[in-house]
Amino acid sequence: MKIGMIGLGRMGGAMGRRLLAAGFDLAVFDRDAAQTKALEDLGGRVAIDLADLCHGRDVVITMLPSDAILAEVAVGQGGLTEVLAPGAIHMVSGTHGVTVMERLKAEHLKVGQVLVSCTVLGRPDRAAEGKLGLIVAGPDEAAARLMPVLKVLGEQIFEPGEDPLTSVAVKIANNFVLGCAIEAMGESMALVRRYGVDPELFYEVLTKGLFNCVAYQSYGDVIAKEDWGRVGATAAIGLKDAQLALEAAERMSMPLPSGNVWRDHLLSACGRGEASLDWAVMAREQFRKSGLE
């Protein structure tokens, strides 16, 4: 299977390295030459543009940071709908909103291409180990074709349905729960700190008891140690995810009250120049409000 990949940040780069190590024929494209150089050194072919990337490819994976960039790459002038072969698969692995994904679904269908949403669960270190969770939604035949790729990238595969929007909804809802969990950890650690308790002790209470799971362990440790520079996803990305959750809820005329707190704390953090820190920095906003910083 010949694969093309667009978007080689922390997560995309880790996924690309997994595919190359597994022996896949991988072509890559990214505006940042440093990102493509790292994969070229491992045997990847660097494409000069999207047309070059898509030539002869069975699958093109995008891992892009925003809806606007995804739309430009997929349906803009010279985008995937113009240069990807009919029958080829566009596998969208970034976190995107329902509106842009509806548009892509319609535009790919018009030209006989196949859209699959394969959103990912986990930080880049999990991607490097092939231990991501993958939420895969698209036509059954396309999902079956992708299975060799998926088994290299993840250890858990969830299939919510054939409509790509089902994967989008699950990922947005998952990030909503995670964002609110980080918010709750920040609030609770602020509380124990006000009473003179070592936050790392409280971290152990949470992660060895109530919340003995990877998400609480990784983000709880960042918060307890105030290690905001240990970046899995940035505050800017977390803010985008909060806005996607609120957008999806508004589309269904439903409230997400906790989402407003999550968004507002990240807005404040980004306004302070902390957009490039880990999105757990929302807890720092709670510390500030609690008189701890």
C-alpha angles and dihedrals in degrees: 000000000000114000133192122198130198121190118038107189122132095301099035092046092052091049091049092052090052092052093049092048088053091055101253120154099245129185117187137198129187134149088231107079091197090063094051092044091061092056094039088059088057094052104275120138115236112222120214094216142347094278090054091047094051097045108118094350121143093195134021117197120201122198101176132162102229145023091243093056092044091052091048092050096043107036105009125104108303089006130143095281088062102040108028115092121251110265093026119125127242105202110196110203102165123094108262141163129263094246097059092042091053088053093049092048091056096043096048090048091054092060097039097255125134124238119205123177111212105172118183135228118207144047123281092265088061090049091053089056095045090245101124123130110236125205105200124189127167140091112329093239092053093047089052091051090052096049096098088054094045093051090056093050103042146025097209124047121191121190112194096173147304095278109089089218090070090064090047092052093049093049093047091048091047091052089047091057091045093048091051090046091055089048091051092049091051092051094046094047090049089054096051091043090057087058093050097256119148105247090217089061090052088048088059091048090055100040099040093045129013098019108029096163140107098257095052092042095052099039094035090056092051090051096044092051094036086230095158093160093065092096126198096150122359127240088249090057091045090052090051089051092050090052091048090054092050091046092051091049094047089052087061093041093243132130127238102189096177089052090065091058092047091050095044094052091050091046089055092047092050090047088057091056095260098119093118095053122092113285089243082081085091084082088060088062088057090049090053092049089049093055093250099119 
